Amino acid sequence: MRYLCVALIFLFLSVVSPLYAGSEDYELYIAQGIQKINQGKTKDAIVLLRKALKLTPESPEALYYAGIAYSRSGNYKEAESLFLQTLQLDETSANAYFELGRIYYVTSRCDDLEELLSRFQDLSEDKALKGETAELVDGCRKKAEEKPFRLNISAGTQYDSNVILEPSNPPVSAERKSDTRAVLHVTSRAVLLKEKVIKLTLDYNFYQSLHMNLNEFNVQYHKITPVLEMTFSDALRSSVGYSLEYTLLGSDPYSRFHTFYGKFTVKEGEKLSTEAIYEYRSLKYRDSDIFQTNSIRTGYQNTVGIKQNFYLKRLKGEIYYFSDFNRAKEGYWAFDGQRLGAELAYKIIPPLHINVSSEYNERRYRDEFPGFQKRRLDRMQQYSLRLTYFISERMSVSITESYIVNDSNLSIFDYRRNIAGIFLTIGVL
């Protein structure tokens, strides 16, 4: 019996002693890691804190301080991952929210920052840090706005089940075939002037598609837009602008549009704003080998509408309604229309975002269409989905899907169209 007791005691010590030693080593690595962070030796701190994580992989403390070390060394992607793991284990860690917010500030992810720091405000009792978080949000917005030049390049491929140049108003003679195309899309902006309440910007968009088989449907599109914005107060601002749009179909000129518009924006609160919009468009269409009577659609269009913008934590979106009054050379191409739609953007997790949109477009044409004894009435529905993964601050990959259905009382204008694509977007500036 005596030997049995001794054996049990040795067995207990053989189990407990390594655990106790491991606990001591863990606490020592944490303490030394914090000391190295304070000394600015982040590489040494990362080595020590990684050892602590090896001993206790699900320790919020080790994850948090390892995140601090990576953040201070400039490795924001790894730091963000560690802070998110910390919050999965401890949702009440106010400091983890704050440090993650600092990363979003540095990387100019202002929407993510605002959502995150609102949680921090609810958790923290530190008034000084609460004031600092408010400054981070304001500073992030100002930093994004003050960026004088922006240049984004998207490249990818699309499959189009029904290649029609203008899906909402297809010419009758358009041959409807499916095809795959390569797409290049460039968007840019320059802030030309910013003085107190006035800001002048210049946007330029370029689009080029190259079809695999239907080369005659290759589209090249240019749009240049100067905009003057005036801010009267935090709650009220207005803008006036002009845009020139020019489109080539194949190698032939297809259309040229001049648009003048005005917009008033009223901000009802931090999460809500309303826009009232008016547009006048001068529309010039040109005949081509494919669309030989395209020019009869030349004319003008007046548009009035209202848009409601909102933001709720991870969700932001808009709901809009527009009335369109189009007049063309031939009355059977002129119409009165209305558009009602919504778009929602949701952050599933910080690097993964989803956008969904839907629009209903109704057009009542003014004269009887040739060959029919009634006026044309089109009802179009469009649904879109975009799933975006942010590889880094300036690089993302997107999968897109659009479905369009046009129901007309004149059967020759009925069609279905599905467009699926994948794109890589790089922020050059």
Sequence and secondary structure as in RCSB ss.txt:
>XXXX:A:sequence
MRYLCVALIFLFLSVVSPLYAGSEDYELYIAQGIQKINQGKTKDAIVLLRKALKLTPESPEALYYAGIAYSRSGN
YKEAESLFLQTLQLDETSANAYFELGRIYYVTSRCDDLEELLSRFQDLSEDKALKGETAELVDGCRKKAEEKPFR
LNISAGTQYDSNVILEPSNPPVSAERKSDTRAVLHVTSRAVLLKEKVIKLTLDYNFYQSLHMNLNEFNVQYHKIT
PVLEMTFSDALRSSVGYSLEYTLLGSDPYSRFHTFYGKFTVKEGEKLSTEAIYEYRSLKYRDSDIFQTNSIRTGY
QNTVGIKQNFYLKRLKGEIYYFSDFNRAKEGYWAFDGQRLGAELAYKIIPPLHINVSSEYNERRYRDEFPGFQKR
RLDRMQQYSLRLTYFISERMSVSITESYIVNDSNLSIFDYRRNIAGIFLTIGVL
>XXXX:A:secstr
 HHHHHHHHHHHHHHHHHHHHHHHHHHHHHHHHHHHHHTT HHHHHHHHHHHHHH TT HHHHHHHHHHHHHHT 
HHHHHHHHHHHHHH TT HHHHHHHHHHHHHTT HHHHHHHHHHHHHH   HHHHHHHHHHHHHHHHHHHH  EE
EEEEEEEEEESS  S TTS  TT     EEEEEEEEEEEEEEEEETTEEEEEEEEEEEEEESS GGG EEEEEEE
EEEEEE SSSEEEEEEEEEEEEEETTEEEEEEEEEEEEEEEEEETTEEEEEEEEEEEEEE   SS TTGGGG EE
EEEEEEEEEEEETTEEEEEEEEEEEEEESSGGG EEEEEEEEEEEEEEETTEEEEEEEEEEEEEEEEE TTSSSE
EEEEEEEEEEEEEEEEETTEEEEEEEEEEEEEESSGGG EEEEEEEEEEEEE  
